[in-house]
Amino acid sequence: MKKAIYDVLVCPACNGKLKMTKDGHHLLCSFDKLLFDINDNIPNMVIEQAKNLGTEEMEQLELR
Ligand SMILES: [Zn+2]
């Protein structure tokens, strides 16, 4: 996914900036600890479908 596109995406819960995981398959809101999937270069920004992360999972995530 082109960097420029995800640079403008914000978290639907807090409007905060999102970070992309190293594998390029997820966007992370570190404030809400929400992980949004990117399928076929299309981010799924539905909060209910985002994964709630625990603190440990957050620490293990490799970000770009
Ligand atoms: Zn957020």
N, CA, C, O and the ligand as a Tripos MOL2 file, in Angstrom:
@<TRIPOS>MOLECULE
protein
  257   255    65     0     0
PROTEIN
NO_CHARGES

@<TRIPOS>ATOM
      1 N           0.8750   -1.1820    0.0000 N.3       1 MET1
      2 CA          0.0000    0.0000    0.0000 C.3       1 MET1
      3 C           0.9070    1.2260    0.0000 C.2       1 MET1
      4 O           1.8790    1.2910    0.7520 O.2       1 MET1
      5 N           0.5760    2.2070   -0.8610 N.am      2 LYS2
      6 CA          1.4420    3.3760   -0.9860 C.3       2 LYS2
      7 C           1.4490    4.1340    0.3230 C.2       2 LYS2
      8 O           0.4020    4.3620    0.9280 O.2       2 LYS2
      9 N           2.6530    4.5270    0.7620 N.am      3 LYS3
     10 CA          2.8160    5.2220    2.0320 C.3       3 LYS3
     11 C           1.9170    6.4390    2.1090 C.2       3 LYS3
     12 O           1.3010    6.7030    3.1410 O.2       3 LYS3
     13 N           1.8420    7.1880    0.9990 N.am      4 ALA4
     14 CA          1.0930    8.4480    1.0070 C.3       4 ALA4
     15 C          -0.3590    8.2160    1.4120 C.2       4 ALA4
     16 O          -0.9610    9.0510    2.0870 O.2       4 ALA4
     17 N          -0.9220    7.0740    0.9960 N.am      5 ILE5
     18 CA         -2.3470    6.8310    1.2710 C.3       5 ILE5
     19 C          -2.5490    6.6420    2.7710 C.2       5 ILE5
     20 O          -3.4460    7.2440    3.3610 O.2       5 ILE5
     21 N          -1.7180    5.8090    3.3820 N.am      6 TYR6
     22 CA         -1.9860    5.5340    4.7920 C.3       6 TYR6
     23 C          -1.5680    6.7000    5.6610 C.2       6 TYR6
     24 O          -1.9500    6.7850    6.8280 O.2       6 TYR6
     25 N          -0.7670    7.6140    5.0790 N.am      7 ASP7
     26 CA         -0.3760    8.7990    5.8540 C.3       7 ASP7
     27 C          -1.5760    9.6670    6.1850 C.2       7 ASP7
     28 O          -1.5880   10.3630    7.2000 O.2       7 ASP7
     29 N          -2.6020    9.6230    5.3110 N.am      8 VAL8
     30 CA         -3.7690   10.4870    5.5450 C.3       8 VAL8
     31 C          -4.8520    9.7680    6.3380 C.2       8 VAL8
     32 O          -5.8100   10.3940    6.7930 O.2       8 VAL8
     33 N          -4.7010    8.4350    6.5070 N.am      9 LEU9
     34 CA         -5.7230    7.7010    7.2550 C.3       9 LEU9
     35 C          -5.5950    7.9900    8.7410 C.2       9 LEU9
     36 O          -4.4910    8.0750    9.2780 O.2       9 LEU9
     37 N          -6.7430    8.1420    9.4000 N.am     10 VAL10
     38 CA         -6.7120    8.3190   10.8500 C.3      10 VAL10
     39 C          -7.5900    7.2580   11.5000 C.2      10 VAL10
     40 O          -8.4440    6.6540   10.8510 O.2      10 VAL10
     41 N          -7.3710    7.0470   12.7670 N.am     11 CYS11
     42 CA         -8.1640    6.0770   13.5210 C.3      11 CYS11
     43 C          -9.6100    6.5550   13.6180 C.2      11 CYS11
     44 O          -9.8550    7.6900   14.0270 O.2      11 CYS11
     45 N         -10.5850    5.6960   13.2430 N.am     12 PRO12
     46 CA        -11.9960    6.1050   13.3140 C.3      12 PRO12
     47 C         -12.4740    6.2890   14.7530 C.2      12 PRO12
     48 O         -13.5250    6.8890   14.9750 O.2      12 PRO12
     49 N         -11.7280    5.7870   15.7280 N.am     13 ALA13
     50 CA        -12.1460    5.9150   17.1240 C.3      13 ALA13
     51 C         -11.6430    7.2200   17.7410 C.2      13 ALA13
     52 O         -12.3890    7.8930   18.4520 O.2      13 ALA13
     53 N         -10.4000    7.5790   17.4770 N.am     14 CYS14
     54 CA         -9.8260    8.7490   18.1500 C.3      14 CYS14
     55 C          -9.2670    9.7900   17.1640 C.2      14 CYS14
     56 O          -8.7210   10.8100   17.5840 O.2      14 CYS14
     57 N          -9.4000    9.5360   15.8830 N.am     15 ASN15
     58 CA         -8.8370   10.4410   14.8580 C.3      15 ASN15
     59 C          -7.3370   10.6090   14.9690 C.2      15 ASN15
     60 O          -6.7690   11.5520   14.4190 O.2      15 ASN15
     61 N          -6.7010    9.7010   15.6750 N.am     16 GLY16
     62 CA         -5.2480    9.7650   15.8140 C.3      16 GLY16
     63 C          -4.5480    9.1530   14.6090 C.2      16 GLY16
     64 O          -5.1610    8.4740   13.7840 O.2      16 GLY16
     65 N          -3.2330    9.4150   14.5310 N.am     17 LYS17
     66 CA         -2.4530    8.8760   13.4170 C.3      17 LYS17
     67 C          -2.2950    7.3580   13.5590 C.2      17 LYS17
     68 O          -2.2600    6.8210   14.6660 O.2      17 LYS17
     69 N          -2.2030    6.6950   12.4280 N.am     18 LEU18
     70 CA         -2.0390    5.2440   12.4310 C.3      18 LEU18
     71 C          -0.6230    4.8820   11.9890 C.2      18 LEU18
     72 O           0.0060    5.5980   11.2090 O.2      18 LEU18
     73 N          -0.1430    3.7620   12.5040 N.am     19 LYS19
     74 CA          1.1780    3.2840   12.0910 C.3      19 LYS19
     75 C           0.9990    1.9660   11.3480 C.2      19 LYS19
     76 O           0.1440    1.1550   11.7040 O.2      19 LYS19
     77 N           1.8120    1.7600   10.3130 N.am     20 MET20
     78 CA          1.7080    0.5070    9.5590 C.3      20 MET20
     79 C           2.6610   -0.5300   10.1360 C.2      20 MET20
     80 O           3.7790   -0.2120   10.5430 O.2      20 MET20
     81 N           2.1900   -1.7910   10.1650 N.am     21 THR21
     82 CA          3.0740   -2.8600   10.6280 C.3      21 THR21
     83 C           4.0950   -3.1560    9.5330 C.2      21 THR21
     84 O           3.8730   -2.8550    8.3600 O.2      21 THR21
     85 N           5.2270   -3.7550    9.9420 N.am     22 LYS22
     86 CA          6.3260   -3.9980    9.0160 C.3      22 LYS22
     87 C           5.8750   -4.8250    7.8110 C.2      22 LYS22
     88 O           6.3370   -4.6100    6.6900 O.2      22 LYS22
     89 N           4.9590   -5.7790    8.0570 N.am     23 ASP23
     90 CA          4.5030   -6.6390    6.9510 C.3      23 ASP23
     91 C           3.5350   -5.9180    6.0170 C.2      23 ASP23
     92 O           3.1680   -6.4530    4.9710 O.2      23 ASP23
     93 N           3.1280   -4.7280    6.3830 N.am     24 GLY24
     94 CA          2.2570   -3.9520    5.5080 C.3      24 GLY24
     95 C           0.8210   -4.4580    5.4820 C.2      24 GLY24
     96 O           0.0370   -4.0460    4.6270 O.2      24 GLY24
     97 N           0.4690   -5.3420    6.4040 N.am     25 HIS25
     98 CA         -0.8780   -5.9210    6.3730 C.3      25 HIS25
     99 C          -1.8060   -5.3500    7.4280 C.2      25 HIS25
    100 O          -2.9790   -5.7210    7.4790 O.2      25 HIS25
    101 N          -1.3070   -4.4530    8.2730 N.am     26 HIS26
    102 CA         -2.1410   -3.8900    9.3360 C.3      26 HIS26
    103 C          -1.8100   -2.4320    9.5870 C.2      26 HIS26
    104 O          -0.7020   -1.9670    9.3200 O.2      26 HIS26
    105 N          -2.8050   -1.7230   10.1100 N.am     27 LEU27
    106 CA         -2.6020   -0.3650   10.6060 C.3      27 LEU27
    107 C          -2.9140   -0.3670   12.0960 C.2      27 LEU27
    108 O          -3.9070   -0.9500   12.5310 O.2      27 LEU27
    109 N          -2.0700    0.2810   12.8630 N.am     28 LEU28
    110 CA         -2.2130    0.2560   14.3200 C.3      28 LEU28
    111 C          -2.5140    1.6280   14.8930 C.2      28 LEU28
    112 O          -1.8550    2.6150   14.5660 O.2      28 LEU28
    113 N          -3.5290    1.6720   15.7590 N.am     29 CYS29
    114 CA         -3.7240    2.8710   16.5710 C.3      29 CYS29
    115 C          -3.1830    2.5390   17.9600 C.2      29 CYS29
    116 O          -3.8040    1.7910   18.7150 O.2      29 CYS29
    117 N          -2.0150    3.1060   18.2910 N.am     30 SER30
    118 CA         -1.3980    2.7430   19.5640 C.3      30 SER30
    119 C          -2.1730    3.3530   20.7370 C.2      30 SER30
    120 O          -2.0380    2.8810   21.8660 O.2      30 SER30
    121 N          -2.9660    4.3700   20.4990 N.am     31 PHE31
    122 CA         -3.7570    4.9880   21.5720 C.3      31 PHE31
    123 C          -4.8990    4.0570   21.9910 C.2      31 PHE31
    124 O          -5.1000    3.8100   23.1800 O.2      31 PHE31
    125 N          -5.6410    3.5470   21.0130 N.am     32 ASP32
    126 CA         -6.7730    2.6530   21.3050 C.3      32 ASP32
    127 C          -6.3700    1.1880   21.3160 C.2      32 ASP32
    128 O          -7.1780    0.3140   21.6280 O.2      32 ASP32
    129 N          -5.0960    0.9230   20.9690 N.am     33 LYS33
    130 CA         -4.6320   -0.4780   20.8660 C.3      33 LYS33
    131 C          -5.5180   -1.2720   19.9050 C.2      33 LYS33
    132 O          -5.9230   -2.3980   20.1940 O.2      33 LYS33
    133 N          -5.8060   -0.6600   18.7620 N.am     34 LEU34
    134 CA         -6.6380   -1.3150   17.7430 C.3      34 LEU34
    135 C          -5.7910   -1.6320   16.5170 C.2      34 LEU34
    136 O          -4.9970   -0.8070   16.0670 O.2      34 LEU34
    137 N          -5.9680   -2.8190   15.9910 N.am     35 LEU35
    138 CA         -5.2320   -3.2460   14.7950 C.3      35 LEU35
    139 C          -6.2200   -3.4390   13.6550 C.2      35 LEU35
    140 O          -7.1000   -4.2970   13.7260 O.2      35 LEU35
    141 N          -6.0750   -2.6380   12.6030 N.am     36 PHE36
    142 CA         -6.9690   -2.7000   11.4550 C.3      36 PHE36
    143 C          -6.3080   -3.4980   10.3370 C.2      36 PHE36
    144 O          -5.1360   -3.2850   10.0240 O.2      36 PHE36
    145 N          -7.0630   -4.4190    9.7370 N.am     37 ASP37
    146 CA         -6.5220   -5.2390    8.6570 C.3      37 ASP37
    147 C          -6.4410   -4.4600    7.3450 C.2      37 ASP37
    148 O          -7.2600   -3.5800    7.0780 O.2      37 ASP37
    149 N          -5.4450   -4.7990    6.5390 N.am     38 ILE38
    150 CA         -5.3730   -4.2820    5.1700 C.3      38 ILE38
    151 C          -5.4840   -5.5020    4.2550 C.2      38 ILE38
    152 O          -4.5760   -6.3310    4.1970 O.2      38 ILE38
    153 N          -6.5960   -5.5990    3.5510 N.am     39 ASN39
    154 CA         -6.8000   -6.7200    2.6400 C.3      39 ASN39
    155 C          -6.7580   -6.2230    1.2050 C.2      39 ASN39
    156 O          -7.4950   -5.3020    0.8540 O.2      39 ASN39
    157 N          -5.9140   -6.8110    0.3710 N.am     40 ASP40
    158 CA         -5.8000   -6.3890   -1.0350 C.3      40 ASP40
    159 C          -5.5870   -4.8840   -1.1380 C.2      40 ASP40
    160 O          -6.2040   -4.2110   -1.9640 O.2      40 ASP40
    161 N          -4.7070   -4.3700   -0.2930 N.am     41 ASN41
    162 CA         -4.3960   -2.9320   -0.2990 C.3      41 ASN41
    163 C          -5.5550   -2.0540    0.1360 C.2      41 ASN41
    164 O          -5.4970   -0.8350   -0.0210 O.2      41 ASN41
    165 N          -6.6090   -2.6530    0.6820 N.am     42 ILE42
    166 CA         -7.7410   -1.8550    1.1650 C.3      42 ILE42
    167 C          -7.8350   -1.9990    2.6830 C.2      42 ILE42
    168 O          -8.0970   -3.0910    3.1870 O.2      42 ILE42
    169 N          -7.6220   -0.9080    3.4070 N.am     43 PRO43
    170 CA         -7.7130   -0.9900    4.8620 C.3      43 PRO43
    171 C          -9.1660   -1.1360    5.3200 C.2      43 PRO43
    172 O         -10.0530   -0.4340    4.8360 O.2      43 PRO43
    173 N          -9.3930   -2.0530    6.2540 N.am     44 ASN44
    174 CA        -10.7390   -2.2320    6.8300 C.3      44 ASN44
    175 C         -10.7980   -1.3890    8.1050 C.2      44 ASN44
    176 O         -10.2890   -1.7890    9.1520 O.2      44 ASN44
    177 N         -11.4260   -0.2140    7.9980 N.am     45 MET45
    178 CA        -11.4450    0.7420    9.1130 C.3      45 MET45
    179 C         -12.6880    0.6020    9.9900 C.2      45 MET45
    180 O         -13.0620    1.5350   10.7010 O.2      45 MET45
    181 N         -13.3340   -0.5850    9.9360 N.am     46 VAL46
    182 CA        -14.5230   -0.7980   10.7700 C.3      46 VAL46
    183 C         -14.0580   -1.1640   12.1790 C.2      46 VAL46
    184 O         -13.4100   -2.1920   12.3760 O.2      46 VAL46
    185 N         -14.3890   -0.3200   13.1570 N.am     47 ILE47
    186 CA        -13.8880   -0.5020   14.5340 C.3      47 ILE47
    187 C         -14.2650   -1.8800   15.0740 C.2      47 ILE47
    188 O         -13.4620   -2.5460   15.7280 O.2      47 ILE47
    189 N         -15.5050   -2.2980   14.7890 N.am     48 GLU48
    190 CA        -15.9780   -3.5930   15.3180 C.3      48 GLU48
    191 C         -15.1670   -4.7510   14.7490 C.2      48 GLU48
    192 O         -15.0710   -5.8100   15.3700 O.2      48 GLU48
    193 N         -14.5870   -4.5520   13.5740 N.am     49 GLN49
    194 CA        -13.8170   -5.6340   12.9470 C.3      49 GLN49
    195 C         -12.3170   -5.5080   13.2310 C.2      49 GLN49
    196 O         -11.5270   -6.3550   12.8140 O.2      49 GLN49
    197 N         -11.9380   -4.4550   13.9360 N.am     50 ALA50
    198 CA        -10.5260   -4.2890   14.2930 C.3      50 ALA50
    199 C         -10.1870   -5.1900   15.4790 C.2      50 ALA50
    200 O         -11.0480   -5.5390   16.2860 O.2      50 ALA50
    201 N          -8.9090   -5.5530   15.5590 N.am     51 LYS51
    202 CA         -8.4820   -6.4390   16.6470 C.3      51 LYS51
    203 C          -8.0270   -5.6090   17.8410 C.2      51 LYS51
    204 O          -7.2010   -4.7050   17.7090 O.2      51 LYS51
    205 N          -8.5800   -5.9320   19.0100 N.am     52 ASN52
    206 CA         -8.1320   -5.2630   20.2390 C.3      52 ASN52
    207 C          -6.8520   -5.9440   20.7150 C.2      52 ASN52
    208 O          -6.8270   -7.1550   20.9360 O.2      52 ASN52
    209 N          -5.8050   -5.1640   20.8680 N.am     53 LEU53
    210 CA         -4.5300   -5.7530   21.2790 C.3      53 LEU53
    211 C          -4.2920   -5.5650   22.7620 C.2      53 LEU53
    212 O          -4.7190   -4.5790   23.3620 O.2      53 LEU53
    213 N          -3.5790   -6.5650   23.3560 N.am     54 GLY54
    214 CA         -3.1350   -6.4070   24.7340 C.3      54 GLY54
    215 C          -1.7870   -5.6890   24.7000 C.2      54 GLY54
    216 O          -1.1730   -5.5520   23.6420 O.2      54 GLY54
    217 N          -1.3420   -5.2380   25.8500 N.am     55 THR55
    218 CA         -0.0680   -4.5030   25.9060 C.3      55 THR55
    219 C           1.0810   -5.3530   25.3720 C.2      55 THR55
    220 O           1.9390   -4.8580   24.6420 O.2      55 THR55
    221 N           1.0940   -6.6330   25.7370 N.am     56 GLU56
    222 CA          2.1690   -7.5160   25.2730 C.3      56 GLU56
    223 C           2.1660   -7.6400   23.7540 C.2      56 GLU56
    224 O           3.2140   -7.5630   23.1120 O.2      56 GLU56
    225 N           0.9710   -7.8350   23.1840 N.am     57 GLU57
    226 CA          0.8610   -7.9490   21.7230 C.3      57 GLU57
    227 C           1.3740   -6.6740   21.0600 C.2      57 GLU57
    228 O           2.0410   -6.7230   20.0270 O.2      57 GLU57
    229 N           1.0560   -5.5400   21.6620 N.am     58 MET58
    230 CA          1.5050   -4.2420   21.1170 C.3      58 MET58
    231 C           3.0200   -4.2050   21.0660 C.2      58 MET58
    232 O           3.6110   -3.7660   20.0790 O.2      58 MET58
    233 N           3.6380   -4.6700   22.1390 N.am     59 GLU59
    234 CA          5.1090   -4.6240   22.2080 C.3      59 GLU59
    235 C           5.7480   -5.5450   21.1810 C.2      59 GLU59
    236 O           6.8530   -5.2850   20.7040 O.2      59 GLU59
    237 N           5.0500   -6.6200   20.8430 N.am     60 GLN60
    238 CA          5.6330   -7.5890   19.8980 C.3      60 GLN60
    239 C           5.4780   -7.1380   18.4500 C.2      60 GLN60
    240 O           6.1570   -7.6460   17.5580 O.2      60 GLN60
    241 N           4.5780   -6.1780   18.2240 N.am     61 LEU61
    242 CA          4.3160   -5.7480   16.8550 C.3      61 LEU61
    243 C           5.5190   -5.0180   16.2790 C.2      61 LEU61
    244 O           6.0850   -4.1390   16.9300 O.2      61 LEU61
    245 N           5.9130   -5.3780   15.0550 N.am     62 GLU62
    246 CA          6.9970   -4.6540   14.3950 C.3      62 GLU62
    247 C           6.3850   -3.6010   13.4960 C.2      62 GLU62
    248 O           5.6240   -3.9130   12.5800 O.2      62 GLU62
    249 N           6.7240   -2.3560   13.7660 N.am     63 LEU63
    250 CA          6.1420   -1.2650   12.9830 C.3      63 LEU63
    251 C           7.1610   -0.7330   11.9820 C.2      63 LEU63
    252 O           8.3690   -0.8880   12.1590 O.2      63 LEU63
    253 N           6.6550   -0.1120   10.9410 N.am     64 ARG64
    254 CA          7.5220    0.4610    9.8960 C.3      64 ARG64
    255 C           8.1610    1.7380   10.3950 C.2      64 ARG64
    256 O           8.9250    2.3710    9.6660 O.2      64 ARG64
    257 ZN         -7.4810    5.4450   17.9330 Zn       65 ZN65
@<TRIPOS>BOND
     1     1     2 1
     2     2     3 1
     3     3     4 2
     4     3     5 am
     5     5     6 1
     6     6     7 1
     7     7     8 2
     8     7     9 am
     9     9    10 1
    10    10    11 1
    11    11    12 2
    12    11    13 am
    13    13    14 1
    14    14    15 1
    15    15    16 2
    16    15    17 am
    17    17    18 1
    18    18    19 1
    19    19    20 2
    20    19    21 am
    21    21    22 1
    22    22    23 1
    23    23    24 2
    24    23    25 am
    25    25    26 1
    26    26    27 1
    27    27    28 2
    28    27    29 am
    29    29    30 1
    30    30    31 1
    31    31    32 2
    32    31    33 am
    33    33    34 1
    34    34    35 1
    35    35    36 2
    36    35    37 am
    37    37    38 1
    38    38    39 1
    39    39    40 2
    40    39    41 am
    41    41    42 1
    42    42    43 1
    43    43    44 2
    44    43    45 am
    45    45    46 1
    46    46    47 1
    47    47    48 2
    48    47    49 am
    49    49    50 1
    50    50    51 1
    51    51    52 2
    52    51    53 am
    53    53    54 1
    54    54    55 1
    55    55    56 2
    56    55    57 am
    57    57    58 1
    58    58    59 1
    59    59    60 2
    60    59    61 am
    61    61    62 1
    62    62    63 1
    63    63    64 2
    64    63    65 am
    65    65    66 1
    66    66    67 1
    67    67    68 2
    68    67    69 am
    69    69    70 1
    70    70    71 1
    71    71    72 2
    72    71    73 am
    73    73    74 1
    74    74    75 1
    75    75    76 2
    76    75    77 am
    77    77    78 1
    78    78    79 1
    79    79    80 2
    80    79    81 am
    81    81    82 1
    82    82    83 1
    83    83    84 2
    84    83    85 am
    85    85    86 1
    86    86    87 1
    87    87    88 2
    88    87    89 am
    89    89    90 1
    90    90    91 1
    91    91    92 2
    92    91    93 am
    93    93    94 1
    94    94    95 1
    95    95    96 2
    96    95    97 am
    97    97    98 1
    98    98    99 1
    99    99   100 2
   100    99   101 am
   101   101   102 1
   102   102   103 1
   103   103   104 2
   104   103   105 am
   105   105   106 1
   106   106   107 1
   107   107   108 2
   108   107   109 am
   109   109   110 1
   110   110   111 1
   111   111   112 2
   112   111   113 am
   113   113   114 1
   114   114   115 1
   115   115   116 2
   116   115   117 am
   117   117   118 1
   118   118   119 1
   119   119   120 2
   120   119   121 am
   121   121   122 1
   122   122   123 1
   123   123   124 2
   124   123   125 am
   125   125   126 1
   126   126   127 1
   127   127   128 2
   128   127   129 am
   129   129   130 1
   130   130   131 1
   131   131   132 2
   132   131   133 am
   133   133   134 1
   134   134   135 1
   135   135   136 2
   136   135   137 am
   137   137   138 1
   138   138   139 1
   139   139   140 2
   140   139   141 am
   141   141   142 1
   142   142   143 1
   143   143   144 2
   144   143   145 am
   145   145   146 1
   146   146   147 1
   147   147   148 2
   148   147   149 am
   149   149   150 1
   150   150   151 1
   151   151   152 2
   152   151   153 am
   153   153   154 1
   154   154   155 1
   155   155   156 2
   156   155   157 am
   157   157   158 1
   158   158   159 1
   159   159   160 2
   160   159   161 am
   161   161   162 1
   162   162   163 1
   163   163   164 2
   164   163   165 am
   165   165   166 1
   166   166   167 1
   167   167   168 2
   168   167   169 am
   169   169   170 1
   170   170   171 1
   171   171   172 2
   172   171   173 am
   173   173   174 1
   174   174   175 1
   175   175   176 2
   176   175   177 am
   177   177   178 1
   178   178   179 1
   179   179   180 2
   180   179   181 am
   181   181   182 1
   182   182   183 1
   183   183   184 2
   184   183   185 am
   185   185   186 1
   186   186   187 1
   187   187   188 2
   188   187   189 am
   189   189   190 1
   190   190   191 1
   191   191   192 2
   192   191   193 am
   193   193   194 1
   194   194   195 1
   195   195   196 2
   196   195   197 am
   197   197   198 1
   198   198   199 1
   199   199   200 2
   200   199   201 am
   201   201   202 1
   202   202   203 1
   203   203   204 2
   204   203   205 am
   205   205   206 1
   206   206   207 1
   207   207   208 2
   208   207   209 am
   209   209   210 1
   210   210   211 1
   211   211   212 2
   212   211   213 am
   213   213   214 1
   214   214   215 1
   215   215   216 2
   216   215   217 am
   217   217   218 1
   218   218   219 1
   219   219   220 2
   220   219   221 am
   221   221   222 1
   222   222   223 1
   223   223   224 2
   224   223   225 am
   225   225   226 1
   226   226   227 1
   227   227   228 2
   228   227   229 am
   229   229   230 1
   230   230   231 1
   231   231   232 2
   232   231   233 am
   233   233   234 1
   234   234   235 1
   235   235   236 2
   236   235   237 am
   237   237   238 1
   238   238   239 1
   239   239   240 2
   240   239   241 am
   241   241   242 1
   242   242   243 1
   243   243   244 2
   244   243   245 am
   245   245   246 1
   246   246   247 1
   247   247   248 2
   248   247   249 am
   249   249   250 1
   250   250   251 1
   251   251   252 2
   252   251   253 am
   253   253   254 1
   254   254   255 1
   255   255   256 2
@<TRIPOS>SUBSTRUCTURE
     1 MET1         2 RESIDUE 1 A MET
     2 LYS2         6 RESIDUE 1 A LYS
     3 LYS3        10 RESIDUE 1 A LYS
     4 ALA4        14 RESIDUE 1 A ALA
     5 ILE5        18 RESIDUE 1 A ILE
     6 TYR6        22 RESIDUE 1 A TYR
     7 ASP7        26 RESIDUE 1 A ASP
     8 VAL8        30 RESIDUE 1 A VAL
     9 LEU9        34 RESIDUE 1 A LEU
    10 VAL10       38 RESIDUE 1 A VAL
    11 CYS11       42 RESIDUE 1 A CYS
    12 PRO12       46 RESIDUE 1 A PRO
    13 ALA13       50 RESIDUE 1 A ALA
    14 CYS14       54 RESIDUE 1 A CYS
    15 ASN15       58 RESIDUE 1 A ASN
    16 GLY16       62 RESIDUE 1 A GLY
    17 LYS17       66 RESIDUE 1 A LYS
    18 LEU18       70 RESIDUE 1 A LEU
    19 LYS19       74 RESIDUE 1 A LYS
    20 MET20       78 RESIDUE 1 A MET
    21 THR21       82 RESIDUE 1 A THR
    22 LYS22       86 RESIDUE 1 A LYS
    23 ASP23       90 RESIDUE 1 A ASP
    24 GLY24       94 RESIDUE 1 A GLY
    25 HIS25       98 RESIDUE 1 A HIS
    26 HIS26      102 RESIDUE 1 A HIS
    27 LEU27      106 RESIDUE 1 A LEU
    28 LEU28      110 RESIDUE 1 A LEU
    29 CYS29      114 RESIDUE 1 A CYS
    30 SER30      118 RESIDUE 1 A SER
    31 PHE31      122 RESIDUE 1 A PHE
    32 ASP32      126 RESIDUE 1 A ASP
    33 LYS33      130 RESIDUE 1 A LYS
    34 LEU34      134 RESIDUE 1 A LEU
    35 LEU35      138 RESIDUE 1 A LEU
    36 PHE36      142 RESIDUE 1 A PHE
    37 ASP37      146 RESIDUE 1 A ASP
    38 ILE38      150 RESIDUE 1 A ILE
    39 ASN39      154 RESIDUE 1 A ASN
    40 ASP40      158 RESIDUE 1 A ASP
    41 ASN41      162 RESIDUE 1 A ASN
    42 ILE42      166 RESIDUE 1 A ILE
    43 PRO43      170 RESIDUE 1 A PRO
    44 ASN44      174 RESIDUE 1 A ASN
    45 MET45      178 RESIDUE 1 A MET
    46 VAL46      182 RESIDUE 1 A VAL
    47 ILE47      186 RESIDUE 1 A ILE
    48 GLU48      190 RESIDUE 1 A GLU
    49 GLN49      194 RESIDUE 1 A GLN
    50 ALA50      198 RESIDUE 1 A ALA
    51 LYS51      202 RESIDUE 1 A LYS
    52 ASN52      206 RESIDUE 1 A ASN
    53 LEU53      210 RESIDUE 1 A LEU
    54 GLY54      214 RESIDUE 1 A GLY
    55 THR55      218 RESIDUE 1 A THR
    56 GLU56      222 RESIDUE 1 A GLU
    57 GLU57      226 RESIDUE 1 A GLU
    58 MET58      230 RESIDUE 1 A MET
    59 GLU59      234 RESIDUE 1 A GLU
    60 GLN60      238 RESIDUE 1 A GLN
    61 LEU61      242 RESIDUE 1 A LEU
    62 GLU62      246 RESIDUE 1 A GLU
    63 LEU63      250 RESIDUE 1 A LEU
    64 ARG64      254 RESIDUE 1 A ARG
    65 ZN65       257 GROUP 0 **** ****
